[in-house]
């Protein structure tokens, strides 16, 4: 699909270097200008249609009377390329030849996780834009029907993994286009409250997914959450990483004592639970506060590139992993990153109790372990883990004959 890129015509503009649509737009358009915001866009360029925006920023991201007026005008004049990007992205993912193994992620942020760990294993990882517009989907389905009538389906075998996909019509269409592929539907976020505001209710998503499997549209269902996996009647597969990739980031020196970076969470600020630990630690050793790193980013556009994030993780003695939605969610990627970097873990996930990595000097569980024991925890050498304990989070084994998740089901 890259041959379809356009460079002539109006200037193509991204407002903000952290625009979440910028990586996807770069796949389909050349010469994208990155501007700070609407203040950098002359009103004449909007009125004379000299520009196209890869996406119209939200009201929350648009500050000032002039910027808000320009936003309204650009939206009314249809200067957004969002529909065009969606069209190209759907065609790219559904019609393109991506080789024997492909994974579709719902966002560029998720794609970076999977791309980092699965690309060395032969996976093509692409962002599949969250698309629910009936008009856009209707036009795409008509195009697909013409393609099927003229060329027939793709009969090649292979593996396709859809992550956090809740659009049943798109999954049914992909099966028609690629009837011989093994299709896995994986949820790496909670179905209840974790799939975004446009997702149906959790019950509808679960019932739809089970129906898709029973009708052979998808071959397998899986989730990183034990409770969601049970509701789906599917496999439980915790989030994992590629240990070969993680070893490339490991280093002997440290930059901080503990490290947490993530979204603020829902409701109460996630890092609030660290208050008692911080107080106990500073009581035992005053002056350590500058070595305790806690960063939250309200918008995904503020997140670091994943490679930069991993470098920061490698510089920590202890990695902090905190609940985002609720205790019944699965483990974040931080757990697997920490374990393959051989770092200590502080978490408030009650489900971590009794896990193979729940060892002295390895895991400090907030709510179970007393803050007064933190200092001794930090001084305790962690017990080594058996290789078998790390297999479920070893992404090199996923969807292979050695798959540990399959072994549990059998």
N, C-alpha and C positions, 0 to 999 in steps of 0.2 A: 504493500500500500504506500510505501514511501515515495514511489514514482509519481504519486498523485499530488505531491506537495505543490503548493502555489507560492510564488514570490512576486508576481506582478500585481498591479492594481493598488487598492488602498493600503496604507501602512497597517500592519498588524501589531497590536499593542497589548502588552500585559501590564496591568496596574499592580505593582508590588513585586519585588524579587521573590517573595515567599508565596506567590500565587500557587494554589494547589493544582491548578489546571495547566500550569506552564510546561511541565515535562510532557504531558499528553499532547499539548498543542505543538510542541517542538517536533513531535513524531510526524505530524501531518502538514506543518507549515514551516517555510524558511523565513529567515530575517525577521524574527519577532523582536520588537523593541520593548524593553522593560523600563517603565516609568514608575515614579514613586507613587503617583495617585492622580486624581482628576485635576489637581492644581497644575500638573505638568502638561495637561492637554488643553490647547487653545480652543476656545468656544467655536471659532471658525472651522476647525477641523471636524467638529461634530456636525455643525450646520451644513457644511459642504460635503459631508460623507467622505472625508479624506482618510478616515481611520476605521478599523474594525477591532473590537475588543474580544480577546479570547474568552472572557467572561465578564459579566457586569458585577462589580463588587456589591456585597450586601450593604444594607443601610447602616449596619453596625460598623462596617469598615469604611464608611464614607462620612467624613467630618467636615463641617463648615457649610454655610449656605450656598456658596458658589459650587462646591463639589457636589452637593446633593442635587442642585438644579441640573448640572451636567449629567449626573447619573440618570435622572428622570428623562432627560432629553435623549440620551443615548439609548435608553431602553425603549422609549416610544418610537424611535426611528429604526429600531431593529438592527442596531450596529453590533450586536453580539454574534460571535461565531460558535456559540455553544451548540446549536443544532447541527451545524456542519461538522464540528468535532465529534459529536455523538454519532452522526451518520458514518463518518470515516472509521471511528473506533469500532463500531459494531461490525462493519464490513471487514475490517482488518482482523478482528478476533474470530469471526465466524467463517469467513471465506478464505483467509490466508493459510498458507502452508507453514506451520510452525514446528514441524518435525515430530518425532515420536512421542515427546513428552512436553506438555504445555500446562501452565497454571495461570489462571485468570484471577487477579486480585481486585478488590473493590475500590482501591485508592492507590495513589502512587506511594504513599507511606507504607502501606502493607506490601506493595510490590517490591519495595526496596528490601524489606526483611527477607522475603522469599527469594528474590533475585540473588542476594548475597549468599544465601546458604544452599540454594538449589541449582543455580546456573552452573556451578562447577560439576554438577551431577548430570548435566545434559538437558536440563529443563529450560525451555523458553518461558519467561515470566512476563506477562503483559497486564497492564491495567485495563480492566473492563469497566467503563464508565457506568455509574449507577443511573440507569435510564428507565424512567417510568412514564414518560409522556406518550399518551395513546397515539397522537398524531405522528410522532417520530417513529414509534414502534410499528404503526400501521404501514407507513411507507417502506420501512425496512422489511417487513414480512412480505409485502408484495414483490419487492426486489428479489428476495430469497426464493419465492415461489417461481418466478421467471427463471432463475438460475437452475433450480431443480428440474424444471420442465425442459430446459435446453441442454443442460450438461449432465444431469443426474447427480446422485450423491457421491461423496468422497468415500471410497470403499477401503481406504488404507487403515490399518490397525494402529493403535497407539494409546496413550494415556492422557486424559484431560481432567484437570482438577479445577473445579469452580469453588471459590472461597467466598463465604457469606452471601451467596446468590439467593435471592428470594423471588425472582421473577420466573415463575413456572413456564410461561409461554416461550421465553428465550431458551430455557433448557430443553423444552420439547422440540423447538426448531433446530437446536444444535444436534440433537439426536437424529433428526431427519437428514441433516446435512452430512453427518458423520456416523452412520449406523454401526460401524465396526469398532469404534473406539471404546475403551473402558472409561467410563465417566464417574468421577468421584465428586460428591458434594460435601465440602468441608466447612464447618463453622469454627472460626478462631476467635469469635466474639460471642457473648451471651445472646441467645435468641430473644430473650426478654430484655429490651432496653439497650441492646448493644449493636443493632443493625442499622441505626439511623432513623430519623423521623419519618421517612417515607416508607418504611417497612410495615407490612401488615402486623396484626397481633401475633404474639408468640404461638398461640394455639393454631392460627391459620398457617403460619410458616411450617410448623411441625406436621400438621395434617397434610399439607401440600407436598412436603418432602417425602413423607411415607408413601403417598399415592404415586409420586413420580418413580419411586423405587419399585413399587409393586407392579407398575405398568412397564418397567424396563427402560424408562427414560434415563434414569441414572442407575448405576450398578451398585454404588455403595454410599452410605451416609456416615458421617463421622463428626465429632465435636471435641473441642479441647476441654469441655465441661462434662464432668461425669453425669450430672443430672440431665443435661441436654442430650447427651448420648443415649441415656436410658429412655428419655421421652421419644427420641427418634427411632429407637430400636436399632441403633447403629453402633459403630466403634467409638471407644474412648481413645483419643490420641492427644496427649498433652502437646502444647507448643514445644518445638524443639529447634535445634540449630545443628549446623555442620561443624563437628569438632575440629576438622582440618582447617576450616576458616578461622575458628576462634583461636587456635594455636598461633596463627599469624599475628594476632593482636596482643598476645601475652607478653609481659615484660617483668623483670624482677623489681623495678623501682615503683614507688607509689607517690601519688600526688595528693591523696586525701584519705581520711580514715573511713568514712562511709559516703556513699553516693546514691542519690535518687534523682531521676529525671523522668517526668511524665506529665500527663494532663492533670488538671486540678481534681478530677473526679466528679461525682454527682452528690450534691448536698454539701456535706462537711468536707473541708479541705483535707486531702489525703494525708498530708504530712503532719497534721495536728496530733496524730497518735504517737509521733516521735518525741513529743514534749517531755514526758516523764523520763525517757531514756536519755535525752539530751541533758536534762538537769542532773541525773545521776552520774553521767559521764563527766560533766564539768565539775561536779562536786569531788569526784575522785581525782581528776586531773585538770585544774583550771587552765584556761588558755587554749583548749582543744577546739573551741567553737569554729575557728576559721578553717579547720580541717574537716568540717562536717558540711557536705555539699548537698543541697536540696534545691532542685529547680523544677518549676512547673511552667507549662506553656498552655495558655488558654485556647489558642488557635493552632490547627495543624500546620498552618503556614509558618509558625514560629519554631517548628521542630528542627533539630539539627539533621543534616544528612546522616544516614545510619552508620556510615564508616566513622564519622567524627564521634558519634555517640559511643561506638564500641571502643574507640581509643580512650575516651573518658572512663568507661567501665574498667578497662584494663589498668587504669591508674588508681583504682580504689582497693583498699584492703577488705572492705565489706560492701556488698551490694544490697540495697534496700528495695524490697518489692512490696507494694501496698495494694490492698483491695481497691478497685475502682468503682464497681457497681454493687457487688454483694458477695457474701461468702460462698455462694454456690457457683460463682464464675470459675473458670479454669485458671491455671497458672499462666502468667504472662511469659513472654520470651525471656524476661530477666532471669528467671529461675535457671533455665537451661544455659544462658550465657554465663551466669555465675558459676555453675557447676563445672562447665568445661574450661573455665578460666581458673578453677580451683580456688574460688573466693568464698569467704564466709557470707552468710545470708541473714538479714534481719527482715522479718515479715510479720504481718498481722493476719495472714491467711490461716485460719484454724485448720483447714484441710491438710496443711503440711505436716501436722502431727502424725507420726507413725510412718511417714514416707521413708523410703530407703536412705534419703539424704538427711533424715532427722537424726543427726549424730552430735555428740558433744563437740563444741568448738566449730561446728559446721553451720548449725541453724539455731537462731535465737527467735523464739516465737512470742510475739507481743500478746499479752493476755494470759499466757501460760508461764513464761519465765519472768521472774521478778527483775525490775530495773536494777536492783542492787547487785544482781549477778552479772550485769553486762560487762563490767570491767574484767572479771575473771574469764568470761566468755571470749573477750578479745585477746586474752593472753593464752588461751588454750589452743594447742595445735589440733587442727581438725583431723578426725580419723579418715583414712583413705576409703574411698567407695569402691565396691566391687564393680567390675565392668558390666555385669548384668543389670546393676541398678541404673546405669546410664543409657541402656539400650532404648527405652521408650522415647527418650528425648534426642536420640541420634538421628538426625534427618537423613543421613546417608542410607538408612534402612527402610525409609518410608516407601510403601507401595512396591516393595521388592519381595522375592521369595523368603527373605530373612525378616520380614516385617514383624516386629514384636507385638503390635496391636492385633494382627491377625492370629498370632499364637495364643493370645489371651482369649479370643473368641472361640478358637478351636478347643 
